[in-house]
Structures are given as structure tokens and as C-alpha cells.
Amino acid sequence: MFSKEKKGRIVLGMMAGAVVFTASAATTGAYLKQTTEGLKNVLASGDVTVEVEEPGWREKSGDSLLPGESRTKNPLVKNMGSLDAWVFLEVRIPVRKISLVNESTKRKQPEKETELFRFQTNSGWELIEKTRTGNDMCYVYGWKKTVAPSQKTDALFDSITMAPYLEGSLDEKVVQQIRVTAKAVQKNIASAGTGLKELYQICLSSQE
């Protein structure tokens, strides 16, 4: 049997990051503006810069998180650049070999590799891929609309919930981290109608 009083406590570490891409006049990131001198068309380069914000996260939010407990965590992306952009969020959830406790029967379940945190995504985001990378499960989501300069997406999710693990299954001295990274690429990098999966691959290619 399993009682709440015996649940172990862990410290949850949150990491958020951003990836910046710069668009030059040699790419589709350039735009045309007119001058008053003979109506010359001048190419002016812009930039794509994004950052992750988590307005609901507090400095001590991750302290002493119990199995099955939830915390407010609402990552979103803000366009800090000068160009409209397609934006993506990569979320890495740690995977560990642990024993879970059935939340209905309170009985111990066989030990298996399990994602330590759960979340429910909000509308407006599309799951592009889910892959196992080392000791993490990596989720990539794309926002279904372009984001204008100084504008933000909605939150990818509103909270995370700790897996209902058995006491002793995790080393409570180890900080478990959820890593959230934003990536972006300028709006007109591809033809109209290009899907988010294809746009994400273009985004990755621009890092090489």
C-alpha cells in the first residue's frame, strides 16, 4: 500500500532557452520599403529573435514536489525580432526507470522506464515529433500561426504533473529538469501552404 505521508520529495529544476536566427537581405527575410528619393526600392534586412516566457513559474515552484502533484508551468514564445516568424517549442522530459503506484488501487506497479512529468497541451499547437533522446523524451510543437514582432503565442500547456512514483524509486538529491527551448524561422522562408513539419526541418537546417 502507499500513503501520501510516505511519498518522497524531489526538487524540480526548470530550464528555458531561446534560439535566435538572423535573416539577411540575401534570403526571403528581406522586405521592401520605399524612400522619397525617386521611389527607390531599398532592401532592408530584418531579424528573427524569440524567447521563452513562463509567467506562471515562480522561483520556488519546483521545491519539494510530491509524486502526483502539479505545478503551474506555462511556457509560451514571444517574438523579439522585427519579422513575422513561425515558432516552435522543444520540451524535454526526463525518463527514468521507476516503480509507479496505481492512483486508484494504491498498489505498486512493475518497475519500468517512465516519463517523470505529464502535461496537457492547449489548442493552437501541433505536435511535430516525439523522440527518445538519451535519458529524455523530446517533444516538438509548432504554433499554427505566424507570430508578429512583439507578439506572443498562447501557452503550450498550463501545468506539469509529477508521475506517481513509489518512494525510493528516485534519488531525491538529484534535481530533475524540464528543458524548454524556442526555435523560429522567418515567415516567408517557404511557399504558402508549407506544413509545420516541413517548416521545422527548414528551421533545423538553418542551424547547420
N, C-alpha and C positions, 0 to 999 in steps of 0.2 A: 504494500500500500504506500501511498505518497501523500504527505501533508504539506501544506504551504509553509509551515514553520520550518521545515527541513530543507526547503529549497536553497540552493547555493546562490550567491550573488556574484555578478560579474560587473566589470567596468566596460562600458561601450564607448569606443572611440569613433568619431565621425571625421571623415576627410572629404573635403570638397575641393575641386580644382577646375581649371579652365584651360582650354586650348585656343590659342589665337592664330588666326590665319590672316595674312595680308594680301589684298588684291591689288594688282598693279595695272597700269594702263594697257599692258600687253594682253590682258585677259578680259573676260566678259565682265569683270568687276568695274570696269571703267564706265563713266557716264558722260553724256554730252551736256554742256551748258553754253549759253550764248553770251557773247560780250557785246558791248555797244559799239565797238570799233569794227565797222564793216560786217557785223553779224558773223564774226568768225566762230567756228566750232572749236572749242578747246577741250581736249581730253584731260579729265581730272581724275586721278586715281583715288580710290577710297579704301577703306579697310573693314575687315570683319573681326570684331573682338567680342567675345562673350564671357560671362562669368556666372557661376552658380550662386544662387541665394537660397537661404533656408530661414525664412522669417520666424518659423515656429521653434527653431532649435535654440536651446539655452546652454550656457557653459557647463552646467552640472546635469544636463538631461540624461547623460549616459551613466551616471553613477549608480551603482548597486541595482542594476536591472535584474529582476527576478524572472525565472522561467515562466513563459506565458504572458508576461507583462508587455504593455505597449508604451511607446513614447511618441510624442509629436515630432515628426520629421517631414518636411515638405519642400523638397528640392525643386527649384524652377530655374529657368535660364533668362538672363537679361542681356539684350543686345547692346553692347557698349560702343559699337563701331558706328560707321557712317553709311553702311549699306544694308539693305534688306538681306536677311540670311535664313537659310534652312538650319535648324539647330537639332542637336542630338544629345542625349544623356546616356552615359555608360554607368551602370550600377554594379559594383562587385560585392557579392555576398559571401562571407566565409563559409566553407564547407568543412565539417569536422565529423569524425566517427564517434557518435554518441548514442546513448540509450535515451529514448523518449518515454514519457509517461502518457498513457491514454487519458485524454482530458475528461472522458466520460466515466470510465471504469477505475481510473487512477492506478492502473496496473502498468508495470514495467514492460516496455516493448524491446524486441531484439535490437542489439546494437547495430547501427548502420550509418553510412555517410549521409549527413543531413545538412541542409542549409540552415544556418543559425537564426536567420531572421526572415520574416514574411512581410509582404506588403501588398496592397490592393491598388492598382493603377487607376488613375482618373481618365475620363474621356478626353479626347483631343490628342492622345499619344498613341503611336503604333509600335508594337513590338517588332523589331527588325531581326534580332537574333538572340539566341540564348546558348552560350557555350561554356564548357568547363575549361577553366584556365588555371592550372596548378591547383592550389587549395581554395580557389574561389569559383563561384558560379557568376558568369558575366552576362548581364542583360544589357541590351542596347535598344533604346527607344528613340523614335523620331517624332517631333512635333509636326502635326499635319498641315500647318500653315506657315508661311514665312513670317519672320518677326522683323518689324521695322526698327530702325535705330531708336534707342532709349525705351523700347517696349519690352514686355516680358511674356513668357509662356505662363500657362497655369501650372500648378504644382504637379509633378509626376505622380506622387502619392502624398497622403496626408499624415501617415504614421507608419511605424515599423513595430512588429511584434516579435518578441524573443521566442524561439522554439521551446516547447515544454520539456526540457531535458531533465534527466534524472540527476539528483545531487551526486557530485563526484565525477560526472562524465566530462566536465570541462575543468581545465586548470584556471581557477579563479584569479590567479595572479597575472594571467595573460590578458591584455587589452584586445578585445575583438573589434575589428574596424569594418565599417561600411564605406567603401570608396565611391564617390560620385564625381564624374568628370564630364564637363560640357565640351562639345565639339561643334564646329559650324563651318559652313561654306556659303559663299555669296549666292544670292537668289538665282541669277541668270547664268549659272555655270553650266547648265544643261538645258535642253529644249523643253518647252512646256509639256506637261504630262509625264515627265520622268518620275518614276516611283521613288519612295523614300529609301528603299533598299539600294537602288542604283545611286542615288544621291549620296548615301552614306559611303559607298565604295569610292566615289569620286572624292569625298572628303578625306578618306583614309589615304588615297593615292597622293593627295596634295601634301601629305606629311613626309613622303619618301624623298 
